[in-house]
Amino acid sequence: MWPTVKLSALATFRNGLNFAANARGKGLAIVGVRDFQDRSFVRYDDLEELNPDALSSRDSLIAKNDIIFVRSNGNRELIGRSLFVAEAPPKPTSHSGFTIRLRFTDQRALPQFFAYQLRGEIVRKLLSSRGGGTNINNLSQGILGDLDVTLPPLWEQARIAEILGAYDDLIEVSRRRVALLEEMSSSLFEEWFVRFRFPGHDGQAVTDEKGPLPPGWTWAAFSTLADFLNGYAFKPSDFQSDGLPIVKIPELKNGVSSKTPLNDGKNVPARLHLNTGDLLFSWSGTLAVSEWTGGAALLNQHLFRVQPKIHWHRGFIRQALRSALVRFDSQGVGATMKHIRRAALDDTYVAVPPVGPLSLTADRMFSKFYDQIIVVRQQMQILAASRDLLLPRLISGKLSVAEAERELAQAA
């Protein structure tokens, strides 16, 4: 059994940067609570930015091998969630006042290993249970520092981090594949169905009140292209200890988790039972369109299951909906939770060609993008599940490095 030490014996802590709304600008990137999501590493491509003079001290900047924790949030379950700074920031980057930065000072600690040890669900739940506060929960530096952590020999820390990192590397490769497939799908739609730069088109256009169109094309309302089936109005009393996962907006974004409610589905219409490959459209709160890859499930209200009516594949409908999200958003109503009315599906249009070689070719290409994205996302889910099963057993020493290496070889 490995020895344990207080985390404060290995690292120092610093609360994040507090700033006013008028500090937003360019030059200083900031990691906030919204950047954690379901990620394990800091990603720099979509961070909010502040004016450089918002930085009170250069010691407030993050650096490679730091770990950032959610310190304060209205959602108690978010407390203790962590992000590892695996790469040096490409520009000056700090972290918000709702977070705490950990920086290792003891050479006995390998940051990559502790990024996994402090990522584990058991540790996060322990941190959450010890957070203080009432309406807003808080994690203090003292609570973090008092946490008991295992301290294997450095060589074992390195090997464990290497094994778990190999899973994350495979997941990252898959994430990039998905991003490339989505970019290809988006570019195809933009070129052929928005700019009308498709093979054989000579640039001629027919005037229409909704906008110019190539000869033979029409403007089709989304309601004519697909059925939009609203989910079941589950109540808390419907939640059960066993059954199928209920897909809400969080599940659409991040997949099924231990917090996802369950129901046996006996009273839910068959049309609202989901399976891998279904196309979903979130029409309330956050507008989003995504394919479902989580297997058998049940659809909650505020989400549409989108069923194409005619020859168009779900891949085409998915891309057309994503292209129209800004137009849907402009039709949103509601003060507390913005949403679109079903009439928006009648009033929002997409240009479609007549049935023929062009439409069949486009549909075939969109279907390939869609199907490949589903396959890769499922591979990512399997890899993540395998990593998460290994993580607590490796960190605790219950699983040997040799056994974990054999499991990795099978997964790869």
Secondary structure, DSSP 8 states (H G I E B T S, - for coil): ---EEEGGGTEEEEE-B---GGGEEEEEEEE-GGGTTT-SB---TT-EEE-GGG-S-GGGS--TT-EEEE-EESSGGGTT-EEE--S--SS-EEEBTTEEEEEE--TT--HHHHHHHTTSHHHHHHHHHH-EESSSEE--HHHHHT-EEE---HHHHHHHHHHHHHHHHHHHHHHHHHHHHHHHHHHHHIIIIIS---TT--S--B--TT--B-TT-EEEEHHHHEEEEE-B---GGG-BSSSEEEE-HHHHHH---TT--EE--TTS-GGGEE-TT-EEEE-BSS-EEEE--S-SEEEBTTEEEEEE-SS--HHHHHHHHHHTHHHHHTT-B-SSS-B--THHHHH-EEEE--TTHHHHHHHHHHHHHHHHHHHHHHHHHHHHHHHHHHHHHHHHTSS-HHHHHHHHHHH-
